[in-house]
Amino acid sequence: MAAPITDIVAGRPDSALRTHKLLSDNPEVYADAAVYGIKSLLGLADADAIPKNTISAVEMGTTVATNALLERKGARTLLMITDGFGDLLRIGYQNRPHLFDLEIKLPELLYDRVIEVEERVAADGQIITPLNSENARHALILAYEQGYRSVAIALMHGYRYSAHEGALGDIARDIGFSQISLSREVSPLIKLVARGDTAVVVCLSFAHSAALYQAGR
């Protein structure tokens, strides 16, 4: 596998652009690739301090989350969804890119486990089934004891009526979950499949990034 690379693009006051590329991990030469690259573009030695007012802004991006999704190395993620829809994200939209394939290979799921939540809100906001907070708390406590720290919550019509998602998020936070993604917050889309998929992706990605940060990578 190729070594990770840090790419730097610098905009000069005269609007000219300068670029620099270096290894992301090179502890024998520098401790931080981004800082070292900035100093290099400024003509500074690694031991020099960056003068004040030299840089107006620094914007950074990372592929850590993308790599976690592609390599399936993200944190174990739990999905909470309205009762009766536990298989919804697996079923998806039943898209068939190759219509006549006899063997359909489904992509690997990004979440490890599903908790179906006893609740249901109608499209007009009417409470059909009140949220069973006690059962939800019990299920979350059990998952937490099994090592889960990341939970994505996506409920039917939660894009508009998000009280139940918020309540579940509070319960998960109270139990100790470190990464909680509510579908209403990350992607307020009317369709539950797209909204749920996004909540899971965000949850897994942020949890993985946080784990790497805590490990000092």
C-alpha positions in Angstrom: 0.0 0.0 0.0 1.3 3.4 -0.9 2.5 5.7 1.9 0.0 8.5 2.8 0.9 11.8 1.4 0.2 15.4 2.6 -0.5 17.9 -0.2 -0.2 21.6 0.5 -1.5 24.4 -1.7 -0.5 27.9 -0.7 -2.0 31.1 -2.0 0.4 34.1 -2.1 -0.7 37.7 -1.7 -0.2 38.3 -5.4 -2.7 35.4 -6.1 0.0 33.0 -7.3 -0.2 29.5 -6.1 2.5 27.3 -4.7 2.3 23.6 -4.0 4.2 21.1 -1.9 4.0 17.4 -1.3 5.5 15.3 1.5 5.1 12.1 3.4 2.4 12.3 6.1 4.5 10.2 8.5 8.2 10.9 8.6 9.1 11.1 12.3 12.9 11.2 11.6 12.5 14.5 9.8 9.4 16.2 11.3 6.7 15.8 13.9 3.9 17.2 11.9 3.7 17.1 8.1 1.3 20.1 7.7 3.3 22.4 9.9 6.6 21.3 8.3 5.2 21.9 4.8 4.0 25.4 5.7 7.4 26.3 7.1 9.1 24.9 3.9 6.9 27.1 1.7 7.8 30.1 3.8 11.5 29.3 3.6 11.7 28.5 7.3 13.6 25.8 9.1 11.7 23.2 11.1 13.0 24.8 14.4 11.9 28.3 13.4 8.6 29.7 14.6 6.1 30.9 12.0 6.0 34.7 12.3 2.7 36.3 13.3 0.5 37.8 10.6 2.3 35.7 7.9 -0.7 33.5 7.2 -4.2 34.8 7.0 -5.9 31.4 7.1 -5.3 27.7 7.1 -7.8 25.1 5.9 -7.2 21.4 6.3 -8.9 18.3 4.9 -8.4 14.7 5.6 -9.1 11.3 3.9 -9.2 9.5 7.3 -13.0 9.2 7.2 -13.0 8.2 3.5 -10.4 5.6 4.1 -12.3 4.2 7.0 -15.3 3.6 4.8 -13.3 2.1 1.9 -11.3 -0.2 4.1 -14.1 -1.0 6.5 -11.9 -0.1 9.5 -14.4 2.2 11.2 -15.6 1.8 14.8 -18.4 -0.7 15.5 -21.6 1.2 14.8 -25.1 0.7 16.1 -28.2 1.7 14.1 -31.4 2.6 15.9 -34.5 2.8 13.6 -38.2 2.7 13.9 -39.7 -0.7 14.8 -40.4 -2.8 11.7 -37.8 -1.1 9.6 -34.7 -3.0 10.8 -33.8 -4.3 7.3 -34.6 -1.0 5.5 -31.0 0.1 4.9 -30.1 -3.4 3.8 -33.0 -3.5 1.3 -32.3 0.1 0.2 -33.9 1.1 -3.1 -33.3 -2.2 -4.9 -31.2 -0.5 -7.6 -29.9 -2.9 -10.2 -26.9 -1.4 -12.0 -26.5 -4.6 -14.0 -30.1 -5.6 -14.7 -29.4 -9.1 -16.0 -26.9 -10.3 -13.4 -28.0 -13.6 -11.9 -25.9 -13.2 -8.7 -26.4 -9.9 -6.9 -23.6 -9.0 -4.6 -24.7 -6.5 -2.0 -22.2 -4.1 -0.4 -21.1 -4.8 3.1 -23.1 -3.0 5.7 -21.4 -0.2 7.6 -23.3 -0.9 10.8 -22.9 -4.0 13.0 -26.2 -4.2 14.7 -29.7 -2.8 14.6 -32.0 -1.9 17.4 -35.6 -1.4 16.4 -37.2 1.3 18.5 -40.8 1.1 19.6 -42.1 4.4 18.3 -43.9 5.8 15.3 -44.8 9.3 14.1 -47.2 9.9 11.2 -46.3 12.1 8.3 -48.5 14.9 9.9 -46.7 14.7 13.2 -49.4 12.6 15.0 -47.9 10.2 17.5 -49.1 6.7 16.4 -46.8 4.9 18.9 -45.2 6.8 21.8 -41.5 6.3 22.3 -40.7 3.5 24.7 -37.8 5.2 26.4 -37.4 2.4 29.0 -36.9 -0.3 26.4 -34.6 1.9 24.3 -32.5 2.6 27.3 -32.2 -1.0 28.2 -31.2 -1.9 24.7 -28.6 0.8 24.6 -27.1 -0.2 27.9 -26.8 -3.8 26.7 -25.0 -2.6 23.5 -22.7 -0.3 25.5 -21.8 -3.3 27.7 -20.9 -5.2 24.6 -18.5 -2.5 23.5 -20.5 -0.2 21.3 -19.6 3.5 21.5 -21.0 4.7 18.2 -24.7 5.0 17.4 -26.7 6.3 14.4 -30.3 7.2 15.0 -32.8 7.4 12.1 -36.5 7.3 12.7 -39.5 7.4 10.4 -40.4 11.1 9.6 -37.6 12.1 11.9 -36.5 14.7 9.3 -39.4 16.9 10.3 -40.5 15.6 13.7 -37.3 14.9 15.6 -38.4 14.8 19.2 -38.0 11.0 19.4 -34.5 11.1 17.8 -33.5 13.8 20.2 -34.7 11.8 23.2 -32.8 8.7 22.1 -29.7 10.8 21.6 -30.0 12.1 25.1 -30.4 8.6 26.5 -27.3 7.4 24.5 -25.3 10.4 25.7 -26.3 9.8 29.3 -25.2 6.1 29.0 -21.8 7.2 27.7 -21.8 6.8 23.9 -19.1 9.0 22.5 -20.4 9.3 18.9 -24.1 9.9 18.3 -25.5 10.9 14.9 -29.1 12.0 14.6 -30.4 11.8 11.1 -32.3 15.0 11.4 -29.1 16.9 12.2 -26.7 15.3 9.7 -29.1 15.0 6.7 -32.7 16.3 7.1 -34.0 14.4 4.0 -37.6 13.2 3.7 -36.5 9.7 2.5 -35.5 7.4 5.4 -33.0 5.3 3.4 -30.8 8.2 2.3 -31.1 9.9 5.7 -30.3 6.7 7.5 -27.3 5.9 5.3 -25.9 9.3 5.8 -26.3 9.1 9.6 -24.5 5.8 9.6 -21.6 7.1 7.4 -21.2 10.2 9.5 -21.3 8.3 12.7 -18.8 5.7 11.6 -16.4 8.3 10.1 -16.4 10.6 13.0 -15.9 7.8 15.5 -13.0 6.5 13.5 -11.4 9.9 13.2 -11.8 10.5 17.0 -10.2 7.1 17.8 -7.2 7.9 15.6 -6.9 11.4 17.2 -6.9 9.9 20.7 -4.3 7.4 19.7 -2.1 10.2 18.5 -2.1 9.2 14.8 
